[in-house]
Amino acid sequence: MANTVVVQRLNPRHREDIVRHLLQLPEEDRRLRFGHVIRDDAIRAYAGGIDFGRDRAFGIHGDDLELVGFAHLALDPAEEAAELGLSVDPRRRGKGHGYALLKRSLLHAANLGCRALFMHCLAENAIMMHLARKAGLLLVIEGGEADARLRLDRRRHGSALLETIADQVALIDSLLKQHYLWLACSGLKPVREPGAPPTLQASA
């Protein structure tokens, strides 16, 4: 359980967190994420244009509450479909963050009744191609681009119970990180003696 990646639901209050996360991505990572070279002002416009009333956004926070992983699930109710784009801080890769974001988004899309999940990326984006295959998406590569699709079945891919549990775990994780960050900023740290309840002591 110690290595479990906890995924949070994001809301409009996280726009600046999303901007900071995307701006710190290296230029090549930005190109792979958006399929083309993208400038800082375009990233700010993209984050500012996310419609949280229609779409969904998920994120992974580090111990300092900075966003280290971000997923944007764009919903098309008319087509009963969802398109997913995601990014992970290069320093956090190889820890299952991307796959956790994909699976959390897939679960939510299925619970909403979406019949298909799409992912689009450049064919050279080996990480996204690997994640798509791992999650069971069908890949079609043409002209240097790759389209991945998974036909969703709510009974197979969805679960209201699993999503409720995920949200509760995320809430607890967020509260704990906020608590420990407050302790760190206050110069305090939790101490637990064998058989005793936790207390606080000042950091040296």
C-alpha positions, 0 to 999 in steps of 0.5 A: 500500500505504501507505493499506491499512487493516489489520484485526486479530482481537480476543479477550477481552483487547480487551474494555476497548479495545472499551468505550473505543471505544464510550464515546467515540462521540457519543450520536447515533453510539451510537444509530445503531450500536445502533438506540436510545439506549444508556447507558454501563453498557449499553455495558459490559454489551454488551462484557462479554457478547460470546461470543468462543468463538462470535462473532468480533470485528475491529478497527482500531488507530491508531498509538497502538494505540487501537481506532478501528474495531470489528466484531462478527460474531455467528454463528448456527451452527444457521442458518448465518448471521452478523449484523454490527454495526460502528462507526468513530471519527468522526475516522477516517471517510472513510478506508475503515475501515468497508468494510475491517471489513465485507469482513474480516468477510464473508470470515471468515463465508464461510470458516466456511461461513455461507450468509448475512450480515445487517446491521440498522440504522436507515434514517437511517443513511446510512453503513451503508446506503452500506457495505451497498450497496457490498458488494453486500448487498440492502437492504429498508427498512420502518418506519424500519429497514433490513435488508441481506442477502447470500447467501454462497458460499464459492467466491465470497466466501471464501478461506483463503489471503486470510484467512491473508495478512490475519492475517499482515499484521495481525500484522506491523502490530501488531508495528510499531505496538508497536515504534514506540510503544515508541520514542516512549515511550522518546524515541527514533526510527528513523533511516535514512541513504541506503544505511545500515541503520536506527539510533536517535537520541534525540528533540530 
